[in-house]
Amino acid sequence: MEKKLLIDASRVNVEGEILEGEVDAIDLEEEFVHPFGGIRYRLTVQLFGTELLVRGHLEQDFDLVCSRCGKDFDTTIKVDDFTASFEVSE
């Protein structure tokens, strides 16, 4: 089952809400970069008129290939200051 994050802006609390969970990773179709597991998130969502502001933390695990030695290795990419704004209709 595909896991996506859908936010119903009409139900967002006036003070904002914290959302936590995991959604499916997107296949980047890159030869040397392969995500595994889901994208983990802890986000604060707030509605300002017709703008939905989403801020928070994202992280994703990757299997990578070193361009120098050709060996596989795993790493986690973290974004602690994710911010996005979306226009919503009334």
URRADA-V383620 format. One record per pair of residues at least 6 apart in sequence whose C-alpha atoms are under 8 Angstrom apart, sorted by the first residue. I is the first residue (numbers start at 1). J is the second residue. D is the distance in Angstrom with one decimal. If there is no record, write none. Layout:
I&J&D ; I&J&D
//
This chain:
2&24&6.6 ; 3&22&7.7 ; 3&23&4.9 ; 3&24&5.4 ; 4&23&5.2 ; 4&24&6.5 ; 5&23&6.5 ; 9&47&7.1 ; 9&52&7.1 ; 9&88&7.5 ; 12&45&7.4 ; 12&46&6.9 ; 12&47&6.8 ; 13&46&7.5 ; 14&46&7.1 ; 14&47&6.9 ; 15&46&6.9 ; 16&44&6.6 ; 16&45&5.4 ; 16&46&4.3 ; 16&47&7.0 ; 17&44&5.5 ; 17&45&5.3 ; 17&46&6.7 ; 18&42&6.9 ; 18&43&5.5 ; 18&44&4.4 ; 18&45&6.4 ; 19&41&7.6 ; 19&42&5.7 ; 19&43&5.1 ; 19&44&6.3 ; 19&45&7.5 ; 20&40&7.7 ; 20&41&5.5 ; 20&42&4.4 ; 20&43&6.4 ; 21&40&5.8 ; 21&41&5.6 ; 21&42&6.8 ; 22&38&5.6 ; 22&39&5.4 ; 22&40&4.3 ; 22&41&6.1 ; 23&38&5.3 ; 23&39&5.3 ; 23&40&6.7 ; 24&37&7.3 ; 24&38&4.6 ; 24&39&6.2 ; 25&35&6.6 ; 25&36&7.1 ; 25&37&6.9 ; 25&38&5.0 ; 25&39&5.6 ; 25&60&7.9 ; 26&35&7.6 ; 27&34&7.2 ; 27&35&6.9 ; 28&34&7.1 ; 28&35&7.8 ; 32&63&8.0 ; 32&64&5.5 ; 32&65&5.1 ; 33&62&6.7 ; 33&63&6.1 ; 33&64&4.8 ; 33&65&6.9 ; 34&62&5.5 ; 34&63&5.1 ; 34&64&6.4 ; 35&60&7.1 ; 35&61&5.9 ; 35&62&4.3 ; 35&63&6.2 ; 36&60&7.6 ; 36&61&5.7 ; 36&62&5.7 ; 36&63&7.1 ; 37&60&7.4 ; 37&61&6.6 ; 38&60&6.6 ; 38&61&7.8 ; 39&58&6.8 ; 39&59&5.8 ; 39&60&4.9 ; 39&61&7.8 ; 40&58&5.7 ; 40&59&5.3 ; 40&60&6.4 ; 41&56&7.5 ; 41&57&5.6 ; 41&58&4.6 ; 41&59&6.6 ; 42&56&5.8 ; 42&57&5.3 ; 42&58&6.7 ; 43&54&6.5 ; 43&55&5.4 ; 43&56&4.3 ; 43&57&6.2 ; 44&54&5.8 ; 44&55&5.3 ; 44&56&6.0 ; 45&52&6.9 ; 45&53&5.6 ; 45&54&4.6 ; 45&55&6.6 ; 46&52&5.8 ; 46&53&5.2 ; 46&54&6.7 ; 47&53&6.2 ; 50&87&5.8 ; 50&88&5.1 ; 50&89&6.1 ; 50&90&6.5 ; 51&85&6.5 ; 51&86&5.6 ; 51&87&4.7 ; 51&88&5.9 ; 52&85&5.6 ; 52&86&5.1 ; 52&87&6.3 ; 52&88&6.7 ; 53&83&7.4 ; 53&84&6.1 ; 53&85&4.6 ; 53&86&6.6 ; 54&82&7.9 ; 54&83&5.7 ; 54&84&5.2 ; 54&85&6.2 ; 55&81&7.0 ; 55&82&5.4 ; 55&83&4.4 ; 55&84&6.5 ; 56&80&6.3 ; 56&81&5.8 ; 56&82&5.2 ; 56&83&6.7 ; 57&78&7.4 ; 57&79&5.6 ; 57&80&4.5 ; 57&81&6.2 ; 57&82&6.0 ; 58&78&5.8 ; 58&79&5.1 ; 58&80&6.6 ; 58&82&7.1 ; 59&76&6.7 ; 59&77&5.5 ; 59&78&4.3 ; 59&79&6.2 ; 60&76&5.6 ; 60&77&5.4 ; 60&78&6.7 ; 61&74&7.1 ; 61&75&5.8 ; 61&76&4.3 ; 61&77&6.4 ; 62&74&5.6 ; 62&75&5.5 ; 62&76&6.1 ; 62&77&7.6 ; 63&72&6.8 ; 63&73&5.8 ; 63&74&4.5 ; 63&75&6.7 ; 64&72&5.6 ; 64&73&5.4 ; 64&74&6.0 ; 64&75&7.6 ; 65&71&5.5 ; 65&72&4.5 ; 65&73&6.3 ; 66&72&6.4 ; 66&73&7.3
//
